[in-house]
């Protein structure tokens, strides 16, 4: 089986995390979420975890250099040797450039970048539904709208960058989760 190194991009509510987990399970590769990784580095009490803990506890944003270090540590683990699904990273052009350098250093080229696309109205409906189900008071229409603005500002340059490298595949995530996953699998079959 060939290595499958994937970056997931997607608008808020597009189902990026859900699909990333499914891809990881289907292909036996780790789902690497930066938030999860920071939490596990902190729990493991590694040197990196200690640094992250101080920053996180102070309420500051974890700087790119530290996130890249955490990713380097994670991608160097044996279970990631056959590939990985990166979710929540990169988020900025600075992070894209750092990831490129890291992957060259590890001799692990990125096969594909999957961008899940969803109309804002549909995403807002999904997120409001999820907020109601989970009792999440933070997902108000205003907050969701703001998350979209931030996503567009930060991620559009990433889409353009990966498109110019010829590895971006945009997937409509408005159908059911299973239909979206079937489309992702079709794309990955073509990559592998």
TORVEXTOR-274909 format. One record per residue: residue in one letter; z, x, y of N, C-alpha, C in turn; residue number from 1. Coordinates in steps of 0.2 Angstrom, whole numbers, padded with zeros to 4 digits. Each point is the difference from the previous one (the first is absolute). Layout:
BEGIN
<r "a" <Z X Y> <Z X Y> <Z X Y> NUM>
...
% end
This chain:
BEGIN
<r "x" <0000 0004 -0006> <0000 -0004 0006> <0000 0004 0006> 1>
<r "x" <-0004 -0001 0005> <-0001 0004 0006> <0006 -0002 0005> 2>
<r "x" <0002 0005 0004> <0005 -0001 0005> <-0002 -0005 0005> 3>
<r "x" <0005 -0004 0002> <-0002 -0006 0005> <0005 0001 0005> 4>
<r "x" <-0002 0003 0006> <0004 0001 0006> <-0002 -0005 0005> 5>
<r "x" <0004 -0005 0002> <-0002 -0006 0004> <0005 0000 0006> 6>
<r "x" <-0003 -0002 0006> <0004 -0002 0005> <-0001 -0007 0002> 7>
<r "x" <0005 -0004 0001> <0000 -0007 0001> <0001 -0001 0008> 8>
<r "x" <-0005 -0004 0003> <0001 -0002 0007> <0000 -0008 0000> 9>
<r "x" <0003 -0003 0004> <-0001 -0007 0001> <0004 -0003 0005> 10>
<r "x" <-0003 -0005 0003> <0004 -0004 0005> <0006 -0003 -0002> 11>
<r "x" <0005 -0001 0004> <0006 -0004 -0002> <-0001 -0006 -0004> 12>
<r "x" <0003 -0001 -0005> <-0001 -0006 -0004> <-0006 0000 -0005> 13>
<r "x" <-0004 0005 0000> <-0006 0000 -0004> <0001 0002 -0007> 14>
<r "x" <0007 0001 -0002> <0001 0001 -0007> <0000 0007 -0003> 15>
<r "x" <0000 0005 0005> <-0001 0007 -0002> <0005 0003 -0005> 16>
<r "x" <0006 -0002 0002> <0006 0002 -0005> <-0001 -0002 -0007> 17>
<r "x" <-0001 -0007 0000> <-0001 -0003 -0007> <-0006 0003 -0004> 18>
<r "x" <-0005 0001 0004> <-0006 0002 -0004> <0001 0008 -0002> 19>
<r "x" <0003 0003 0004> <0002 0007 -0001> <0004 0001 -0007> 20>
<r "x" <0005 -0004 0000> <0004 0000 -0006> <-0004 -0002 -0006> 21>
<r "x" <-0005 -0005 0000> <-0004 -0002 -0005> <-0005 0006 -0003> 22>
<r "x" <-0003 0003 0005> <-0004 0006 -0001> <0004 0005 -0004> 23>
<r "x" <0006 0002 0003> <0004 0005 -0003> <0001 -0002 -0008> 24>
<r "x" <0002 -0006 -0001> <0002 -0002 -0007> <-0006 0000 -0004> 25>
<r "x" <-0006 -0002 0002> <-0006 -0001 -0004> <-0003 0007 -0001> 26>
<r "x" <0002 0005 0004> <-0003 0007 -0001> <0005 0005 -0002> 27>
<r "x" <0006 -0002 -0001> <0005 0005 -0002> <0001 0006 0005> 28>
<r "x" <0000 -0002 0007> <0001 0005 0005> <0005 -0003 0005> 29>
<r "x" <0004 0005 0003> <0005 -0003 0004> <-0002 -0003 0006> 30>
<r "x" <0004 -0005 0002> <-0001 -0004 0007> <0004 0004 0004> 31>
<r "x" <-0002 0003 0005> <0004 0004 0005> <0000 -0003 0007> 32>
<r "x" <0006 -0003 0001> <0001 -0003 0006> <0005 0004 0004> 33>
<r "x" <-0002 0002 0007> <0004 0005 0004> <0007 -0003 0000> 34>
<r "x" <0001 -0006 0002> <0007 -0003 0000> <0004 0001 -0006> 35>
<r "x" <-0003 -0001 -0006> <0004 0001 -0006> <0001 0007 -0001> 36>
<r "x" <-0005 0004 0002> <0001 0008 -0001> <0006 0002 0004> 37>
<r "x" <0000 -0002 0006> <0005 0003 0004> <0007 -0002 -0002> 38>
<r "x" <0000 -0007 -0003> <0007 -0002 -0003> <0002 0004 -0006> 39>
<r "x" <-0005 0002 -0004> <0001 0003 -0006> <0002 0008 0001> 40>
<r "x" <-0003 0002 0005> <0001 0007 0002> <0008 0001 0003> 41>
<r "x" <0001 -0006 0004> <0007 0000 0003> <0005 -0001 -0006> 42>
<r "x" <-0001 -0004 -0005> <0004 -0002 -0006> <0001 0007 -0004> 43>
<r "x" <-0006 0003 -0001> <0001 0007 -0004> <0003 0005 0004> 44>
<r "x" <0001 -0001 0006> <0004 0005 0004> <-0003 0007 0001> 45>
<r "x" <-0007 0000 -0001> <-0004 0006 0001> <0001 0003 0007> 46>
<r "x" <-0002 0006 0001> <0000 0003 0007> <-0004 -0005 0005> 47>
<r "x" <-0006 -0002 -0003> <-0004 -0005 0004> <0004 -0006 0001> 48>
<r "x" <0003 -0003 -0005> <0004 -0006 0000> <0005 0000 0006> 49>
<r "x" <0003 0006 0000> <0006 0001 0005> <-0003 -0001 0007> 50>
<r "x" <-0006 0004 0001> <-0003 0000 0007> <-0002 -0008 0001> 51>
<r "x" <-0003 -0003 -0004> <-0003 -0007 0001> <0006 -0004 0001> 52>
<r "x" <0006 0001 -0004> <0006 -0005 0001> <0002 0001 0007> 53>
<r "x" <0001 0006 0003> <0002 0000 0007> <-0004 -0003 0005> 54>
<r "x" <-0007 0000 -0001> <-0004 -0003 0005> <0000 -0008 -0001> 55>
<r "x" <0000 -0002 -0007> <0000 -0007 -0001> <0006 -0003 0003> 56>
<r "x" <0006 0003 -0001> <0007 -0002 0002> <0000 -0001 0007> 57>
<r "x" <-0003 0005 0004> <0000 0000 0007> <-0005 -0006 0003> 58>
<r "x" <-0004 -0003 -0004> <-0004 -0005 0002> <-0007 0002 0002> 59>
<r "x" <-0001 0007 0000> <-0006 0002 0002> <-0006 0000 -0005> 60>
<r "x" <-0006 0000 0002> <-0006 0000 -0004> <0000 0007 -0003> 61>
<r "x" <-0002 0000 -0007> <0000 0006 -0004> <-0007 0004 0003> 62>
<r "x" <0000 0006 0002> <-0006 0003 0003> <-0005 0002 -0006> 63>
<r "x" <-0006 0000 0002> <-0006 0001 -0005> <0002 0006 -0004> 64>
<r "x" <0002 0006 0003> <0001 0006 -0004> <0005 -0001 -0006> 65>
<r "x" <0005 -0004 0001> <0005 -0002 -0005> <-0003 -0004 -0005> 66>
<r "x" <-0004 -0006 0002> <-0003 -0004 -0005> <-0005 0004 -0004> 67>
<r "x" <-0004 0004 0003> <-0005 0004 -0004> <0004 0005 -0005> 68>
<r "x" <0006 0002 0002> <0004 0004 -0005> <0002 -0004 -0006> 69>
<r "x" <0002 -0006 0002> <0002 -0005 -0006> <-0006 -0001 -0004> 70>
<r "x" <-0005 -0001 0003> <-0006 -0002 -0004> <-0002 0006 -0004> 71>
<r "x" <0000 0006 0002> <-0002 0006 -0003> <0005 0001 -0006> 72>
<r "x" <0006 -0001 0001> <0005 0000 -0006> <-0001 -0005 -0005> 73>
<r "x" <-0002 -0006 0002> <-0001 -0006 -0005> <-0007 0002 -0004> 74>
<r "x" <-0005 0002 0004> <-0007 0001 -0004> <0000 0006 -0004> 75>
<r "x" <0006 0004 0001> <0000 0006 -0005> <0004 -0001 -0006> 76>
<r "x" <0002 -0007 -0001> <0004 -0002 -0006> <-0005 -0001 -0006> 77>
<r "x" <0002 0001 -0006> <-0005 0000 -0006> <-0003 -0007 0000> 78>
<r "x" <0004 -0006 0001> <-0003 -0006 -0001> <-0006 -0002 0005> 79>
<r "x" <-0001 0004 0005> <-0005 -0001 0005> <-0006 0005 -0001> 80>
<r "x" <0000 0004 -0006> <-0005 0004 -0001> <-0007 -0003 -0002> 81>
<r "x" <0001 -0007 -0002> <-0006 -0003 -0002> <-0003 -0005 0005> 82>
<r "x" <0004 0001 0006> <-0002 -0005 0006> <0006 -0003 0003> 83>
<r "x" <-0002 -0004 0005> <0005 -0004 0003> <-0003 -0005 0005> 84>
<r "x" <0005 -0005 0002> <-0002 -0005 0005> <0004 0001 0006> 85>
<r "x" <-0002 0002 0005> <0004 0001 0006> <0000 -0007 0004> 86>
<r "x" <0006 -0002 0002> <0001 -0007 0003> <0004 0001 0006> 87>
<r "x" <-0002 -0001 0006> <0004 0001 0006> <-0001 0007 0003> 88>
<r "x" <-0004 0004 -0002> <-0002 0006 0002> <-0007 0002 -0002> 89>
<r "x" <-0004 0003 0004> <0001 0001 0007> <0000 -0006 0005> 90>
<r "x" <0003 0001 0006> <0000 -0006 0005> <-0003 0002 0006> 91>
<r "x" <-0001 0007 0001> <-0003 0002 0006> <-0005 0006 -0001> 92>
<r "x" <-0004 0001 0005> <-0005 0006 -0001> <0003 0006 -0002> 93>
<r "x" <0006 0002 0004> <0004 0006 -0002> <0002 0000 -0007> 94>
<r "x" <0002 -0005 -0003> <0002 -0001 -0007> <-0006 0001 -0004> 95>
<r "x" <-0006 -0003 0001> <-0006 0001 -0004> <-0002 0008 0000> 96>
<r "x" <0000 0003 0006> <-0001 0007 0000> <0005 0004 -0004> 97>
<r "x" <0006 -0001 0000> <0005 0003 -0004> <-0001 -0001 -0007> 98>
<r "x" <-0002 -0006 -0002> <-0001 -0002 -0007> <-0006 0004 -0003> 99>
<r "x" <-0005 0000 0004> <-0006 0004 -0002> <0002 0007 -0002> 100>
<r "x" <0003 0003 0005> <0002 0007 -0001> <0004 0001 -0007> 101>
<r "x" <0005 -0005 -0001> <0005 0000 -0005> <-0005 -0001 -0007> 102>
<r "x" <-0004 -0004 0000> <-0004 -0002 -0006> <-0005 0006 -0001> 103>
<r "x" <-0002 0004 0005> <-0004 0006 -0001> <0004 0005 -0004> 104>
<r "x" <0006 0001 0003> <0005 0005 -0002> <0002 -0002 -0008> 105>
<r "x" <0000 -0006 -0002> <0002 -0002 -0006> <-0006 -0001 -0005> 106>
<r "x" <-0006 0001 0003> <-0006 -0001 -0003> <-0001 -0007 -0004> 107>
<r "x" <0002 -0005 0004> <0000 -0007 -0002> <-0004 -0004 0005> 108>
<r "x" <-0007 0000 0000> <-0003 -0004 0004> <0001 -0008 0000> 109>
<r "x" <-0001 -0003 0005> <0001 -0007 0001> <-0006 -0003 -0003> 110>
<r "x" <0000 -0005 -0005> <-0006 -0003 -0003> <-0002 -0006 0005> 111>
<r "x" <0005 -0004 0002> <-0002 -0006 0003> <0006 -0003 0005> 112>
<r "x" <-0002 -0003 0005> <0004 -0003 0005> <-0001 -0007 0000> 113>
<r "x" <0004 -0004 -0003> <-0001 -0008 0000> <0004 -0003 0006> 114>
<r "x" <-0004 -0004 0004> <0002 -0003 0005> <0000 -0008 -0001> 115>
<r "x" <0006 -0003 0000> <0000 -0007 -0002> <-0001 -0003 0007> 116>
<r "x" <-0005 -0005 0001> <-0001 -0003 0006> <0002 -0007 -0001> 117>
<r "x" <0003 -0003 0006> <0002 -0007 0000> <0000 -0003 0007> 118>
<r "x" <-0003 -0006 0000> <0000 -0003 0007> <0007 -0001 0003> 119>
<r "x" <0001 0002 0006> <0006 -0001 0003> <0004 -0006 -0001> 120>
<r "x" <-0004 -0006 0001> <0003 -0006 -0001> <0003 -0001 -0007> 121>
<r "x" <-0004 0002 -0005> <0002 -0001 -0007> <0006 0005 -0002> 122>
<r "x" <0000 0006 0003> <0006 0004 -0001> <0006 -0003 0003> 123>
<r "x" <-0001 -0002 0006> <0006 -0003 0004> <0003 -0006 -0005> 124>
<r "x" <-0005 -0004 -0002> <0003 -0006 -0005> <0004 0003 -0006> 125>
<r "x" <-0003 0005 -0003> <0003 0003 -0006> <0007 0003 0002> 126>
<r "x" <0000 0003 0005> <0006 0004 0002> <0006 -0005 0002> 127>
<r "x" <-0003 -0006 0004> <0005 -0005 0002> <0003 -0004 -0007> 128>
<r "x" <-0005 -0001 -0004> <0002 -0003 -0007> <0005 0005 -0004> 129>
<r "x" <-0001 0006 0000> <0004 0005 -0003> <0007 0000 0004> 130>
<r "x" <0000 0000 0006> <0006 0001 0004> <0004 -0006 -0001> 131>
<r "x" <-0003 -0006 -0001> <0004 -0006 -0001> <0003 0000 -0007> 132>
<r "x" <-0004 0002 -0005> <0002 0001 -0007> <0006 0005 -0001> 133>
<r "x" <0000 0006 0004> <0004 0005 -0001> <0006 0000 0005> 134>
<r "x" <-0001 -0005 0005> <0005 -0001 0005> <0000 0006 0005> 135>
<r "x" <-0006 0002 0001> <-0001 0006 0005> <-0001 -0002 0007> 136>
<r "x" <0006 0000 0004> <-0001 -0002 0007> <-0004 0004 0004> 137>
<r "x" <-0001 0007 -0002> <-0004 0004 0004> <-0007 -0001 0000> 138>
<r "x" <-0003 -0004 -0004> <-0007 -0001 0000> <-0002 -0007 0004> 139>
<r "x" <0001 0001 0006> <-0002 -0005 0005> <-0008 0000 0002> 140>
<r "x" <-0003 -0005 0002> <-0007 0001 0002> <-0001 0006 0005> 141>
<r "x" <0005 0001 0004> <-0001 0005 0006> <0001 0007 -0003> 142>
<r "x" <0005 0001 -0005> <0001 0006 -0003> <-0007 0002 -0005> 143>
<r "x" <-0002 -0005 -0003> <-0006 0001 -0004> <-0006 0002 0004> 144>
<r "x" <-0001 -0004 0006> <-0006 0002 0004> <0001 0007 0002> 145>
<r "x" <0006 0002 0002> <0001 0007 0002> <-0001 0005 -0005> 146>
<r "x" <0002 -0002 -0006> <-0002 0005 -0006> <-0007 0001 -0001> 147>
<r "x" <-0004 -0005 0001> <-0007 0000 0000> <-0003 0005 0005> 148>
<r "x" <0003 -0001 0007> <-0003 0004 0005> <0001 0007 -0002> 149>
<r "x" <0006 0002 -0002> <0002 0007 -0002> <-0004 0002 -0005> 150>
<r "x" <-0001 -0004 -0005> <-0004 0002 -0006> <-0008 0002 0002> 151>
<r "x" <-0002 -0005 0005> <-0007 0001 0002> <-0001 0007 0004> 152>
<r "x" <0005 0001 0004> <0000 0006 0004> <0000 0006 -0004> 153>
<r "x" <0005 0000 -0005> <0001 0006 -0004> <-0005 0001 -0005> 154>
<r "x" <-0002 -0005 -0003> <-0004 0000 -0007> <-0007 0000 0001> 155>
<r "x" <-0003 -0003 0006> <-0007 0000 0001> <-0003 0007 0000> 156>
<r "x" <0003 0005 0003> <-0002 0007 0000> <0000 0003 -0007> 157>
<r "x" <0004 -0002 -0005> <0001 0002 -0007> <-0006 -0003 -0003> 158>
<r "x" <-0001 -0006 0000> <-0006 -0003 -0003> <-0007 0003 0002> 159>
<r "x" <-0001 0002 0006> <-0006 0003 0002> <0000 0007 -0002> 160>
<r "x" <0005 0004 -0001> <0001 0006 -0002> <-0002 0000 -0008> 161>
<r "x" <0003 -0004 -0004> <-0002 0000 -0007> <-0007 -0003 -0001> 162>
<r "x" <-0002 -0005 0004> <-0007 -0002 -0001> <-0005 0005 0001> 163>
<r "x" <0002 0005 0005> <-0005 0005 0002> <0000 0005 -0006> 164>
<r "x" <0005 0001 -0004> <0000 0004 -0006> <-0003 -0003 -0006> 165>
<r "x" <-0001 -0007 0001> <-0004 -0003 -0006> <0005 -0002 -0005> 166>
<r "x" <0006 -0001 0001> <0005 -0002 -0005> <0004 -0006 0001> 167>
<r "x" <-0002 -0004 0006> <0004 -0006 0001> <-0004 -0006 -0003> 168>
<r "x" <0004 -0004 -0004> <-0003 -0006 -0002> <0005 -0006 0002> 169>
<r "x" <-0004 -0004 0004> <0004 -0006 0003> <0000 -0006 -0005> 170>
<r "x" <0005 -0003 -0001> <0001 -0006 -0005> <0003 -0006 0003> 171>
<r "x" <-0004 -0005 0000> <0003 -0007 0003> <0006 -0002 -0005> 172>
<r "x" <0006 0000 0004> <0006 -0002 -0004> <0002 -0008 0001> 173>
<r "x" <-0005 -0004 0002> <0001 -0007 0001> <0000 -0004 -0007> 174>
<r "x" <-0004 0002 -0005> <0001 -0003 -0006> <0007 0001 -0004> 175>
<r "x" <0001 -0003 -0006> <0006 0001 -0003> <0002 0007 -0002> 176>
<r "x" <0006 0001 -0001> <0002 0007 -0002> <-0004 0003 -0006> 177>
<r "x" <-0001 -0004 -0005> <-0004 0002 -0006> <-0007 0001 0002> 178>
<r "x" <-0003 -0004 0004> <-0007 0001 0002> <-0001 0007 0004> 179>
<r "x" <0005 0001 0004> <0000 0006 0004> <0001 0006 -0004> 180>
<r "x" <0004 0000 -0005> <0002 0005 -0005> <-0007 0001 -0004> 181>
<r "x" <-0003 -0005 -0002> <-0006 0001 -0004> <-0005 0004 0004> 182>
<r "x" <-0001 -0002 0006> <-0005 0004 0005> <0002 0007 0001> 183>
<r "x" <0007 0001 0000> <0002 0007 0001> <-0002 0004 -0007> 184>
<r "x" <0002 -0003 -0005> <-0002 0003 -0007> <-0007 0002 0000> 185>
<r "x" <-0005 -0005 0002> <-0007 0001 0000> <-0002 0007 0004> 186>
<r "x" <0004 0000 0006> <-0002 0006 0004> <0003 0006 -0003> 187>
<r "x" <0006 0000 -0003> <0003 0006 -0003> <-0004 0002 -0006> 188>
<r "x" <-0003 -0005 -0004> <-0005 0002 -0006> <-0006 0004 0003> 189>
<r "x" <-0002 -0002 0006> <-0006 0004 0003> <0002 0007 0002> 190>
<r "x" <0006 0001 0002> <0003 0006 0002> <0001 0005 -0006> 191>
<r "x" <0003 -0003 -0005> <0003 0005 -0005> <-0006 0003 -0004> 192>
% end
